[in-house]
Amino acid sequence: MKTQLRLFCVALLAPVLALAVLAQEAPPAEEPPVLPAKTYDLSGLIEDGALNKIPDVLAPDRTFYDVMDPTEEGDWAVRHCRGGSRCFSSADEAISAILAFCNTGLEASYTRDSANPGAFTLTCDETLHQRVQWALDTLKATSAVRVRLRAYAPAAGAGGGTLSKAEAAKLAQGARLIGSVEGRLGETLLLQQVKPHEFVQGYNTTEGGAATERAMICAGQELVTGALLLPDGRLWLQGWAAQLENVTSREVATRCGKLECPRGNYAYATLGALIENNGGAMLELGAQRVLVICSVDGAMPNRTLECGTRTTLGMVNVAAAVVAHSPAMPWLCAPATGPTRLGRAANPEESWPQSNVASYAAVSLATRLAYEGEVLGAVVALGPYLGVRITENEGDCDIEEFQRARTSVATLLKALNAGPMAAEINIRAWRVKNVSEELAAGAAGIKELSALGAPVFERTSAGLPGQFNYAADIEAAALVVGDSGVPEVGVACWGSQCAWRMLAGALGPEFELRLGHVEGERTIKLGLGGKAEFERAGRLPAQAELSGPLGEGALRYAVVPASDGYLVVAVRRIK
């Protein structure tokens, strides 16, 4: 019996002993693989407190002090632009955005070196290292792109609009060089030659009486531009030119003391054009023309990295999706102008903010693509590029839904490659006593309109979709519009100005245009007794508005009443 019990116990222990032997003989557990660590340099991608640009001083909202048209967020305001490659506010923001775009759930960690704030060390597998290096190389390539701009004053009679490389080079021969400047993509490029004038613009009441308020106005000329680079190599050139000349000042006696009221001839023109590399564009400032030739050294094509069979990383150049903004021309053709001051306060305590425009379009596009996020992986704003990660989540999404989303995104990105719809129009205005029945009926053509004689206003202007474009050729004079205790200064203007934009209509391009023309006696009359209760000037404004479809070569015009005759305004699409 004892023998049987002993055998039974051994039988029970046998499996346990066998497991013990196996446990002793099993190899030790493998250590997890050591992930490689690499250091990456972010220089050129961070807004690192670069010097502010010299400010413009002759744009309308700088010259006509109290009239401002604030820039809406997301618009490209050339005056505040910084280089397109410096698209992140900090290194941590750059790292987070790049990892959000590149990583598909792989293990990763990073550290920062306080001694080198522009670098970070990333620990991850080689797959993610490859993606991060590719994304950084693409972004930093924008830092190497250089933009060079030359401005000339061509001979009289040179036409307007955009010019090919050959046309621009031919026109520059023999023209007077205004200046040249170099910078980055999306960066303010400024040429200016100005002469400041300081004057007593008003009085502020104080306990002891009235203190003088001094202001400054700058005569001269300036050109402010910026350039973006489309995937196909064309340049989007945006900017404006302004000129203030023949500045004089007259003294006016008021209850508080004498004022100095400046007067001068002001011209302003905006530009939004697509040109070939080394091509040009013409801006018209009254009788003067400014030829701008722009070139870039580098490229920004769309880029793709295939990451196996289920993931694709795409870097999309979003330059064509940026919305342009030009400093608005205050509408000075109204029958009465309020207390709009001419000139800026002397030594204003004003900061000149800098902002990066490159990310605006990417953020806008990311929002438009957000509904595809669940099937496309990530849509990340990466400065001048939009990072689109297409990831087919195995087992988590319907294949038809995935293909529909991929097609939708591909269609949108293909449209971006084509660039925006550029337009060039010729604007002319005539003052006439009488009009023919043919003209009144809208049946006149270019020949009949040209027979009206020399126009009082003519401009050739280039713009991009949605961009408000302005042109003006006016004489502006400060005058006292009120003197009840503290004098108020207003502005009287004569001449012409217009505002226009192109829109994408259901049946093709459409336009909106408004043109004003002011005539009248240009003598400013004082009040009685040498004390100016107010001043007045003879002004006879007339305005016209046009809108509708405007295909290439199309002509539209309007005939509106104007004092003792008519104002005829014609718009013709050139390109």
C-alpha positions as CSV (number, residue, x, y, z in Angstrom):
1,M,0.0,0.0,0.0
2,K,2.8,2.4,0.8
3,T,4.5,1.5,-2.4
4,Q,1.3,2.4,-4.4
5,L,0.9,5.7,-2.6
6,R,4.6,6.6,-3.3
7,L,4.1,5.9,-7.0
8,F,0.9,8.0,-7.0
9,C,2.8,11.0,-5.4
10,V,5.6,10.7,-7.9
11,A,3.1,10.7,-10.7
12,L,1.6,13.9,-9.3
13,L,5.0,15.5,-9.0
14,A,6.3,14.5,-12.4
15,P,4.6,17.4,-14.3
16,V,5.7,19.9,-11.7
17,L,9.3,18.7,-11.9
18,A,9.2,18.7,-15.6
19,L,8.0,22.4,-15.6
20,A,10.7,23.2,-13.2
21,V,13.3,21.7,-15.5
22,L,11.9,23.5,-18.5
23,A,11.9,26.8,-16.6
24,Q,15.5,26.3,-15.7
25,E,16.4,25.4,-19.3
26,A,14.4,28.3,-21.0
27,P,16.5,31.1,-22.4
28,P,16.2,34.5,-20.8
29,A,13.6,36.9,-22.2
30,E,14.8,39.2,-25.0
31,E,15.4,42.8,-24.1
32,P,13.4,45.3,-26.2
33,P,15.3,46.7,-29.1
34,V,17.2,50.0,-28.5
35,L,15.6,52.7,-30.6
36,P,18.1,54.9,-32.4
37,A,18.3,58.6,-31.4
38,K,19.1,61.4,-33.9
39,T,19.4,65.1,-33.6
40,Y,17.5,67.5,-35.9
41,D,18.1,71.1,-36.6
42,L,15.1,73.5,-36.8
43,S,17.0,76.6,-37.8
44,G,15.2,78.6,-40.4
45,L,11.8,77.3,-39.4
46,I,11.2,79.3,-36.1
47,E,10.1,82.9,-35.7
48,D,13.2,83.8,-33.8
49,G,12.7,87.5,-33.3
50,A,14.0,88.6,-36.6
51,L,14.3,92.4,-37.1
52,N,11.1,94.3,-38.0
53,K,11.0,95.7,-41.5
54,I,11.2,99.3,-42.3
55,P,7.5,100.4,-42.4
56,D,5.7,101.7,-45.4
57,V,4.6,105.3,-45.1
58,L,2.8,106.2,-48.3
59,A,0.0,103.6,-48.3
60,P,-3.5,105.2,-48.1
61,D,-4.1,104.1,-44.5
62,R,-0.8,105.7,-43.6
63,T,-1.4,108.9,-45.5
64,F,-5.1,109.5,-44.6
65,Y,-4.7,109.1,-40.9
66,D,-8.2,108.4,-39.6
67,V,-9.3,106.0,-42.4
68,M,-8.2,102.5,-41.7
69,D,-9.3,99.2,-43.2
70,P,-8.2,96.5,-40.8
71,T,-6.8,93.3,-42.2
72,E,-9.0,90.2,-41.6
73,E,-7.2,87.2,-40.2
74,G,-6.1,84.9,-42.9
75,D,-5.4,87.6,-45.5
76,W,-2.0,88.2,-47.0
77,A,-1.1,91.7,-45.9
78,V,2.3,92.3,-47.6
79,R,3.4,94.9,-45.1
80,H,3.5,92.5,-42.2
81,C,5.0,89.5,-44.0
82,R,8.0,87.5,-42.8
83,G,9.8,84.8,-44.6
84,G,7.6,81.8,-45.5
85,S,10.0,79.2,-44.1
86,R,9.8,80.7,-40.6
87,C,6.4,79.2,-40.0
88,F,6.4,78.0,-36.3
89,S,6.3,80.2,-33.2
90,S,8.5,77.8,-31.2
91,A,10.5,74.6,-31.5
92,D,7.9,72.6,-29.5
93,E,5.2,73.7,-31.9
94,A,7.3,72.6,-34.9
95,I,8.1,69.2,-33.3
96,S,4.5,68.6,-32.4
97,A,3.2,69.5,-35.9
98,I,5.9,67.4,-37.7
99,L,5.3,64.3,-35.5
100,A,1.5,64.7,-35.9
101,F,2.0,64.5,-39.6
102,C,4.6,61.8,-39.8
103,N,3.7,59.4,-37.0
104,T,1.1,56.6,-37.3
105,G,1.3,55.3,-33.8
106,L,5.0,54.4,-33.7
107,E,6.8,54.7,-30.4
108,A,8.7,58.0,-30.2
109,S,10.0,60.5,-27.7
110,Y,12.1,63.6,-28.0
111,T,14.3,65.8,-25.8
112,R,15.4,69.5,-26.1
113,D,18.9,70.8,-25.5
114,S,18.9,74.1,-23.6
115,A,22.3,75.0,-25.1
116,N,20.9,74.7,-28.6
117,P,17.3,75.8,-28.7
118,G,16.9,75.3,-32.4
119,A,17.5,71.5,-32.2
120,F,15.8,68.4,-30.7
121,T,16.8,64.8,-30.3
122,L,14.2,62.2,-31.5
123,T,14.2,58.6,-30.3
124,C,12.2,56.3,-32.5
125,D,12.6,53.6,-35.1
126,E,14.2,54.1,-38.5
127,T,10.8,54.3,-40.2
128,L,9.8,57.4,-38.4
129,H,13.3,58.9,-38.6
130,Q,13.0,58.6,-42.4
131,R,9.7,60.4,-42.5
132,V,10.8,63.2,-40.1
133,Q,14.0,63.8,-42.1
134,W,12.0,64.0,-45.4
135,A,9.5,66.5,-43.9
136,L,12.2,68.7,-42.5
137,D,14.2,68.7,-45.8
138,T,11.1,69.8,-47.6
139,L,10.3,72.6,-45.2
140,K,13.9,73.8,-45.0
141,A,14.2,73.9,-48.8
142,T,12.0,77.0,-48.7
143,S,14.7,78.7,-46.6
144,A,17.0,78.4,-49.6
145,V,14.6,80.0,-52.0
146,R,15.7,83.6,-52.7
147,V,13.5,86.3,-54.2
148,R,15.0,89.2,-56.1
149,L,13.1,92.2,-57.3
150,R,14.1,95.1,-59.5
151,A,12.1,98.2,-60.2
152,Y,12.5,100.6,-63.2
153,A,11.0,103.8,-64.4
154,P,10.5,103.0,-68.1
155,A,10.1,105.5,-70.9
156,A,6.9,107.4,-71.3
157,G,4.1,105.5,-73.1
158,A,4.9,102.1,-71.8
159,G,1.8,100.0,-71.3
160,G,0.5,98.3,-68.2
161,G,-0.3,94.7,-67.2
162,T,1.9,91.7,-66.9
163,L,4.9,90.9,-69.1
164,S,6.8,87.8,-70.1
165,K,10.5,87.4,-69.3
166,A,11.5,88.6,-72.8
167,E,9.1,91.6,-72.7
168,A,10.2,92.6,-69.3
169,A,13.9,92.4,-70.2
170,K,13.4,94.4,-73.4
171,L,11.5,97.1,-71.5
172,A,14.1,97.4,-68.8
173,Q,16.8,98.2,-71.4
174,G,17.4,101.9,-71.2
175,A,15.0,102.4,-68.3
176,R,16.1,104.2,-65.2
177,L,16.7,101.8,-62.3
178,I,14.7,102.7,-59.2
179,G,16.3,100.1,-57.0
180,S,16.6,96.3,-56.3
181,V,16.1,94.2,-53.2
182,E,16.4,90.6,-52.2
183,G,14.6,88.5,-49.5
184,R,12.6,85.3,-48.8
185,L,9.4,84.0,-50.1
186,G,6.4,85.7,-48.5
187,E,8.6,88.4,-47.1
188,T,8.1,92.2,-47.4
189,L,10.3,93.7,-50.1
190,L,10.4,97.5,-49.9
191,L,11.9,100.3,-51.9
192,Q,11.2,103.8,-50.9
193,Q,12.5,107.3,-51.4
194,V,10.7,109.8,-49.1
195,K,11.1,113.2,-47.6
196,P,9.3,113.9,-44.3
197,H,7.3,117.1,-43.7
198,E,6.2,118.0,-40.2
199,F,3.4,120.5,-39.5
200,V,0.9,121.7,-36.9
201,Q,-2.2,119.6,-37.6
202,G,-4.4,120.6,-34.6
203,Y,-4.8,121.5,-30.9
204,N,-5.6,119.5,-27.8
205,T,-7.5,121.4,-25.0
206,T,-5.6,121.5,-21.7
207,E,-6.2,123.2,-18.4
208,G,-3.8,125.9,-19.4
209,G,-5.4,126.4,-22.9
210,A,-4.6,124.5,-26.0
211,A,-1.5,122.4,-26.8
212,T,-0.4,121.9,-30.4
213,E,-0.7,118.5,-32.1
214,R,2.0,118.0,-34.7
215,A,1.8,115.5,-37.5
216,M,4.1,114.3,-40.3
217,I,3.6,113.6,-44.0
218,C,6.1,112.0,-46.3
219,A,6.5,113.1,-49.9
220,G,8.2,110.7,-52.4
221,Q,7.6,107.3,-53.7
222,E,7.5,103.7,-52.4
223,L,7.1,100.2,-53.8
224,V,6.0,97.4,-51.4
225,T,5.9,93.8,-52.7
226,G,6.0,90.2,-51.7
227,A,6.2,87.0,-53.8
228,L,4.9,83.4,-53.4
229,L,6.0,80.5,-55.5
230,L,3.5,78.1,-57.1
231,P,4.2,74.4,-57.6
232,D,4.5,74.9,-61.4
233,G,7.2,77.6,-60.9
234,R,5.1,80.7,-61.6
235,L,5.4,83.6,-59.2
236,W,2.5,85.3,-57.4
237,L,3.6,88.9,-57.1
238,Q,1.5,91.1,-54.8
239,G,2.1,94.6,-53.7
240,W,1.4,98.3,-54.2
241,A,3.1,101.5,-55.3
242,A,2.3,105.0,-53.9
243,Q,3.5,108.4,-54.7
244,L,3.0,111.8,-53.0
245,E,4.5,114.8,-54.7
246,N,4.2,118.6,-55.0
247,V,3.6,118.9,-51.3
248,T,2.9,122.4,-50.1
249,S,1.5,123.8,-46.8
250,R,-0.6,126.9,-46.0
251,E,-1.3,128.5,-42.7
252,V,-4.9,128.9,-41.5
253,A,-5.9,131.0,-38.5
254,T,-8.2,129.3,-36.0
255,R,-9.6,130.1,-32.6
256,C,-6.8,128.1,-31.0
257,G,-4.0,129.3,-33.2
258,K,-2.5,128.7,-36.6
259,L,-2.8,125.4,-38.4
260,E,-0.6,124.2,-41.3
261,C,-2.7,122.4,-43.9
262,P,-0.7,120.4,-46.4
263,R,-1.7,119.7,-50.0
264,G,-0.2,117.4,-52.6
265,N,-0.8,115.1,-55.6
266,Y,-1.3,111.5,-54.5
267,A,-1.3,108.3,-56.7
268,Y,-1.8,104.7,-55.6
269,A,-2.0,101.4,-57.4
270,T,-2.2,97.8,-56.2
271,L,-1.0,94.6,-57.9
272,G,-1.9,91.0,-57.8
273,A,-0.4,89.1,-60.7
274,L,0.9,85.6,-61.8
275,I,4.1,85.9,-63.8
276,E,6.8,83.6,-65.0
277,N,10.2,83.6,-63.3
278,N,12.0,86.8,-64.3
279,G,8.7,88.1,-65.8
280,G,7.4,91.5,-64.9
281,A,4.4,93.7,-64.1
282,M,3.6,97.3,-64.6
283,L,2.1,99.6,-62.0
284,E,0.7,103.0,-63.1
285,L,1.0,106.1,-60.9
286,G,-0.6,108.8,-62.9
287,A,1.7,109.6,-65.9
288,Q,4.5,107.6,-64.3
289,R,5.0,103.8,-64.8
290,V,6.9,101.4,-62.5
291,L,8.2,98.3,-64.1
292,V,8.7,95.4,-61.5
293,I,10.7,92.4,-62.5
294,C,10.8,89.5,-60.1
295,S,12.9,86.3,-60.0
296,V,13.4,83.4,-57.7
297,D,16.2,80.9,-57.2
298,G,14.6,77.6,-56.1
299,A,11.5,75.6,-56.4
300,M,8.5,74.5,-54.2
301,P,6.8,71.5,-56.0
302,N,4.4,69.2,-54.2
303,R,6.2,66.2,-52.7
304,T,5.1,62.7,-51.9
305,L,6.7,60.0,-49.8
306,E,5.4,56.4,-50.1
307,C,5.5,54.6,-46.7
308,G,4.7,51.1,-47.6
309,T,1.4,50.0,-49.2
310,R,-1.0,51.6,-46.8
311,T,0.4,55.1,-46.0
312,T,1.3,58.0,-48.2
313,L,2.7,61.4,-46.9
314,G,2.1,64.4,-49.1
315,M,3.4,67.9,-48.8
316,V,1.2,70.3,-50.8
317,N,2.4,73.8,-51.7
318,V,-0.6,76.0,-50.7
319,A,0.5,79.3,-52.2
320,A,-2.5,79.3,-54.6
321,A,-4.9,79.2,-51.7
322,V,-3.7,82.4,-50.0
323,V,-6.1,85.3,-49.9
324,A,-4.5,88.6,-50.8
325,H,-5.1,91.9,-49.0
326,S,-4.1,95.4,-50.2
327,P,-4.3,98.5,-48.1
328,A,-7.6,100.0,-48.9
329,M,-8.0,103.4,-50.5
330,P,-10.5,105.4,-48.5
331,W,-13.5,106.5,-50.6
332,L,-12.9,110.2,-51.0
333,C,-15.4,110.9,-53.8
334,A,-18.4,111.3,-51.6
335,P,-20.3,114.6,-51.7
336,A,-19.0,115.5,-48.2
337,T,-15.8,114.3,-46.5
338,G,-15.7,114.1,-42.7
339,P,-12.8,115.0,-40.5
340,T,-10.3,112.7,-42.1
341,R,-6.8,113.8,-41.3
342,L,-4.0,114.0,-43.8
343,G,-0.7,112.7,-42.3
344,R,0.4,110.6,-39.4
345,A,1.0,111.8,-35.9
346,A,4.7,112.7,-35.4
347,N,6.7,109.9,-33.7
348,P,3.7,107.7,-33.1
349,E,3.9,105.1,-30.4
350,E,3.1,102.4,-32.9
351,S,4.4,98.9,-33.2
352,W,5.0,97.4,-36.6
353,P,3.8,93.8,-36.1
354,Q,5.3,91.0,-38.1
355,S,3.3,87.9,-39.0
356,N,3.9,84.9,-41.1
357,V,1.4,84.4,-43.9
358,A,2.5,81.0,-45.0
359,S,0.4,79.0,-42.5
360,Y,-2.9,80.9,-43.1
361,A,-3.8,79.0,-46.3
362,A,-2.7,75.7,-44.9
363,V,-4.9,76.2,-41.8
364,S,-7.8,77.1,-44.1
365,L,-7.3,74.1,-46.3
366,A,-6.9,71.8,-43.2
367,T,-10.3,73.0,-42.1
368,R,-11.9,72.2,-45.4
369,L,-10.4,68.7,-45.3
370,A,-11.2,68.1,-41.7
371,Y,-14.3,66.0,-42.6
372,E,-12.0,63.5,-44.3
373,G,-9.8,63.1,-41.2
374,E,-11.1,59.8,-40.0
375,V,-10.2,58.1,-43.3
376,L,-7.2,60.1,-44.4
377,G,-5.2,60.1,-41.2
378,A,-3.8,63.6,-40.6
379,V,-4.2,67.0,-42.2
380,V,-1.5,69.3,-40.7
381,A,-0.6,72.9,-41.4
382,L,3.2,73.0,-42.0
383,G,3.9,76.6,-42.9
384,P,4.0,77.0,-46.7
385,Y,3.0,73.4,-47.1
386,L,-0.1,71.4,-46.1
387,G,0.8,68.0,-44.8
388,V,-1.8,65.3,-45.9
389,R,-1.3,61.8,-44.6
390,I,-3.4,59.2,-46.4
391,T,-3.7,56.1,-44.3
392,E,-6.0,53.2,-45.0
393,N,-7.0,52.0,-41.5
394,E,-7.2,48.2,-41.9
395,G,-10.6,46.9,-40.9
396,D,-11.8,50.3,-39.6
397,C,-13.2,51.9,-42.6
398,D,-15.2,51.0,-45.7
399,I,-13.0,50.7,-48.8
400,E,-15.5,52.7,-50.9
401,E,-15.6,55.5,-48.4
402,F,-11.8,55.5,-48.3
403,Q,-11.5,55.8,-52.1
404,R,-14.2,58.5,-52.2
405,A,-12.2,60.5,-49.6
406,R,-8.9,60.0,-51.5
407,T,-10.5,61.1,-54.8
408,S,-12.0,64.2,-53.1
409,V,-8.7,65.3,-51.7
410,A,-6.9,64.6,-55.0
411,T,-9.3,66.7,-56.9
412,L,-8.9,69.7,-54.5
413,L,-5.1,69.4,-54.6
414,K,-5.0,69.2,-58.3
415,A,-7.0,72.4,-58.5
416,L,-4.4,74.1,-56.3
417,N,-1.7,73.1,-58.7
418,A,-3.4,75.0,-61.5
419,G,-3.1,78.2,-59.5
420,P,-5.7,81.0,-59.0
421,M,-7.5,82.7,-61.8
422,A,-5.5,85.8,-62.6
423,A,-7.2,88.7,-64.4
424,E,-6.1,91.9,-66.0
425,I,-8.5,94.7,-66.9
426,N,-8.3,98.1,-68.5
427,I,-10.4,100.8,-66.9
428,R,-11.2,104.1,-68.6
429,A,-13.4,107.0,-67.7
430,W,-14.6,110.0,-69.8
431,R,-16.5,113.2,-69.0
432,V,-18.8,114.1,-71.9
433,K,-21.6,116.6,-72.4
434,N,-23.7,114.3,-74.6
435,V,-23.9,110.6,-75.5
436,S,-25.2,109.0,-78.7
437,E,-28.2,106.7,-78.7
438,E,-25.9,103.8,-79.5
439,L,-23.8,104.5,-76.4
440,A,-26.9,104.9,-74.2
441,A,-28.3,101.6,-75.5
442,G,-25.2,99.7,-74.5
443,A,-24.4,98.9,-78.1
444,A,-21.1,100.8,-78.4
445,G,-17.7,99.0,-78.8
446,I,-14.1,99.9,-78.3
447,K,-14.0,102.1,-81.4
448,E,-17.0,104.2,-80.3
449,L,-15.7,104.6,-76.8
450,S,-12.3,105.6,-78.0
451,A,-13.9,108.3,-80.1
452,L,-15.0,110.0,-76.9
453,G,-11.5,111.5,-76.7
454,A,-8.9,111.5,-74.0
455,P,-10.1,109.8,-70.9
456,V,-9.9,111.6,-67.5
457,F,-8.8,108.3,-66.0
458,E,-7.2,105.2,-67.4
459,R,-5.5,102.2,-65.7
460,T,-4.5,98.7,-66.5
461,S,-4.7,96.6,-63.4
462,A,-4.0,93.0,-62.4
463,G,-5.7,91.1,-59.6
464,L,-6.5,87.6,-58.3
465,P,-9.8,86.1,-57.2
466,G,-11.4,87.9,-54.3
467,Q,-8.6,90.5,-54.0
468,F,-9.8,94.1,-53.7
469,N,-7.7,96.2,-56.1
470,Y,-7.4,100.0,-55.9
471,A,-6.1,102.8,-58.1
472,A,-6.1,106.5,-57.5
473,D,-4.8,109.7,-59.1
474,I,-6.0,112.6,-56.9
475,E,-5.1,115.9,-55.5
476,A,-5.7,116.0,-51.7
477,A,-5.8,119.2,-49.6
478,A,-6.3,119.5,-45.8
479,L,-8.8,122.1,-44.7
480,V,-10.6,123.1,-41.5
481,V,-14.1,121.6,-41.4
482,G,-15.0,122.8,-37.9
483,D,-13.7,125.3,-35.4
484,S,-16.0,125.2,-32.3
485,G,-13.4,125.4,-29.6
486,V,-10.9,122.8,-31.1
487,P,-10.4,122.9,-34.9
488,E,-11.1,119.7,-36.9
489,V,-9.2,119.0,-40.1
490,G,-10.7,117.3,-43.1
491,V,-9.6,116.5,-46.6
492,A,-10.9,117.7,-49.9
493,C,-10.0,115.6,-53.0
494,W,-10.2,116.0,-56.7
495,G,-9.4,113.5,-59.4
496,S,-10.3,109.8,-59.9
497,Q,-10.1,106.6,-58.0
498,C,-11.5,103.1,-58.4
499,A,-11.9,99.8,-56.6
500,W,-12.5,96.4,-58.2
501,R,-12.3,92.7,-57.8
502,M,-12.9,89.5,-59.8
503,L,-15.0,86.6,-58.5
504,A,-15.6,83.1,-59.7
505,G,-19.2,83.1,-60.9
506,A,-21.4,80.1,-61.8
507,L,-21.0,80.8,-65.5
508,G,-17.5,82.1,-65.4
509,P,-15.5,85.1,-64.1
510,E,-17.5,88.0,-62.8
511,F,-16.3,91.5,-61.7
512,E,-17.4,94.3,-59.4
513,L,-16.1,97.8,-60.0
514,R,-16.8,101.2,-58.5
515,L,-15.2,104.4,-59.9
516,G,-15.5,107.9,-58.6
517,H,-14.4,111.2,-60.3
518,V,-14.4,114.6,-58.6
519,E,-14.2,117.9,-60.4
520,G,-14.8,121.5,-59.2
521,E,-13.0,124.7,-58.3
522,R,-9.9,123.8,-56.3
523,T,-9.7,127.0,-54.4
524,I,-10.3,126.6,-50.6
525,K,-12.3,129.5,-49.2
526,L,-11.9,130.9,-45.7
527,G,-14.6,132.2,-43.3
528,L,-15.2,135.9,-42.6
529,G,-12.8,138.0,-40.5
530,G,-9.8,135.8,-41.0
531,K,-11.0,133.3,-38.3
532,A,-12.0,130.1,-40.0
533,E,-15.3,128.9,-38.6
534,F,-14.9,126.3,-41.4
535,E,-13.5,126.1,-44.9
536,R,-15.0,124.8,-48.1
537,A,-13.9,123.8,-51.6
538,G,-15.9,123.3,-54.8
539,R,-16.3,119.6,-55.4
540,L,-18.5,118.0,-58.0
541,P,-18.3,114.2,-57.5
542,A,-19.7,111.5,-59.8
543,Q,-19.7,107.8,-59.3
544,A,-20.4,104.7,-61.3
545,E,-20.8,101.0,-60.4
546,L,-20.5,98.0,-62.7
547,S,-20.7,94.3,-62.2
548,G,-21.4,91.2,-64.2
549,P,-19.6,88.5,-66.2
550,L,-16.4,89.5,-67.8
551,G,-14.7,86.8,-70.0
552,E,-11.4,87.4,-71.7
553,G,-11.8,90.3,-74.2
554,A,-15.2,91.2,-72.9
555,L,-16.2,94.9,-72.6
556,R,-18.7,96.5,-70.1
557,Y,-19.5,100.1,-69.6
558,A,-21.9,102.4,-67.8
559,V,-23.2,106.0,-68.4
560,V,-24.1,107.9,-65.3
561,P,-25.2,111.6,-64.8
562,A,-22.4,114.0,-63.7
563,S,-23.1,117.7,-63.1
564,D,-23.7,119.2,-66.6
565,G,-23.1,116.0,-68.5
566,Y,-22.2,112.3,-68.1
567,L,-19.5,110.1,-66.7
568,V,-18.8,107.1,-69.0
569,V,-16.9,104.2,-67.3
570,A,-15.6,101.3,-69.4
571,V,-14.0,98.0,-68.3
572,R,-12.3,95.6,-70.7
573,R,-10.8,92.2,-69.8
574,I,-7.4,91.9,-71.3
575,K,-6.3,88.6,-69.8
